[in-house]
Amino acid sequence: MKKYKKIALALGLLIVVLFILPFLVPMQTYLQKAERIASEKLGVPVTIANGHLRFLPSPRLVAGDIVIGENQDVKIEKLVIVPTLSSLFSETKQINLKVTKPIIKKTALTIISALSAKSPEGAEAAAVNVSHINIDEMQLAWPDIQLPMLNAEIVLTELNQLDSALIESLDGNLKADIVPDGDARLITVNADKWTLPVGLPLLIDKAKVEMQLKGNRLTIPKIDVALYGGKLVGDAVLTWQENKGAENWKANGHLNVMNLSVKQPSSMMSRTVYLSGNLFGDGDFSASAKEVGQLAERLQASFKFKINQGILHGLDLVKVASLLIKQNQSGGETQFDTFSGLLKVSGKQYHLRDLNISSGLLAATGQIEVKSNKQLDGVVEVKVKNSVGLVAIPLNVSGTLKDPVVLPSKMALVGAAAGTAILGPGVGTSLGIKAAGAVDSIKNLFGGDK
């Protein structure tokens, strides 16, 4: 009995010591050393506000309020470092990390890409091996993207390189699996009832994207997205290299859209003038930049499109062209059999070229530019069928993407008035518009205003 009492007393004393000992260890010196080592490894300033040791339920170091980068590129509420007991007395220490509520800015991509470039092939095993990383409630604080909070479980190799990972949103609607495949990694992203975080808040019914990461190349052979009753499929390639001063990030790919209902997406851009109908189209895109975060701003794309059996809501082109109105007339609609054209994207600017609208009442052609500030600038020529002479009425497109303004050009109004005064309505009006159009074309050759 006495023997058991002694064992119980010893265990009790040990537990007490394990509780008290962390408060006796001077942590500030260790934290300063950890800050210095981390700053050297990452190449950016690292600060750790507080930290302490714990011995129960197992030995671990708990650090809080960690800031990485000159612009607070990464902030971590809490980091727990748990060494594997079996490796405490071995040459290579093995640890697990638990990260709670990290906030990552877009500027952190520069730090991440620099770290990737520092990992030489055939490197020897590190003195400290991070085997597992668990991340809870990760937030990407990017100005142009709104991803949900994410949880992640990451497994690393002996060289502290990515082996496998599972990343999932808190609501479970977004999930990414990373698994090894020889010297490459296979990545599968699945989304279900998920809102697109970039550009228009499009609701994706279901999506699957398959990727392969090998070296400095990310190949995306399959993009399969179901949304708004249609499908978007395609492929893409992303490559990068370490070459300061050069555009070392490059992306290119192809997209195909089939039978996508455009009414809801287009009404997100403008509630006054929008389209309905089913969209078909395909095109290529590419981008190159010094930093990965700049790729979207450097996007170049060419996309042929066609909308069948649709309606232009909020604008009656027949009325605008027939009555030669001088003030913007909202309301009404224009039904069409087909609406086709070519969309050219250059960064944040969009060019709609070779526009062609045909229906039983009208035929229209033109081009429109959407500037980076969402301002519109373009001309659409409308021929109203069954009118005298079938003259093309030039309509100026201005205003903004949200509130477009479509009016006959000043020259068309002047020509119509002059022709009507000289020869009377009907033929005189048509001849006046035609003459004004010829003068307008000559002016445009020399850079004149419409």
Secondary structure, 3 states (H helix, E strand, C coil): CHHHHHHHHHHHHHHHHHHHHHHHCCHHHHHHHHHHHHHHHHCCCEEEEEEEEECCCCCEEEEEEEEECCCCCEEEEEEEEEECHHHCCCCCEEEEEEEEEEEEECCHHHHHHHHHHCCCCCCCCCCEEEEEEEEEEEEEEECCECCCCEEEEEEECCCCCEEEEEEEECCCCEEEEEEEECCEEEEEEEEEEEECCCCCCCEEEEEEEEEEEECCEEEEEEEEEEECCEEEEEEEEEEECCCCCCCCEEEEEEEEEEEEECHHHHHHHCCCCEEEEEEEEEEEEEEEECCHHHCHHHCEEEEEEEEEEEEEECECHHHHHHHCCCCCCCECEEEEEEEEEEEEEECCEEEEEEEEEECCCEEEEEEEEECCCCEEEEEEEEEECCCHHHCEEEEEEEEECCCEEEEECHHHHHHHHHHHHHHCCCHHHHHHHHHHHHHHHHHHHCCCCC
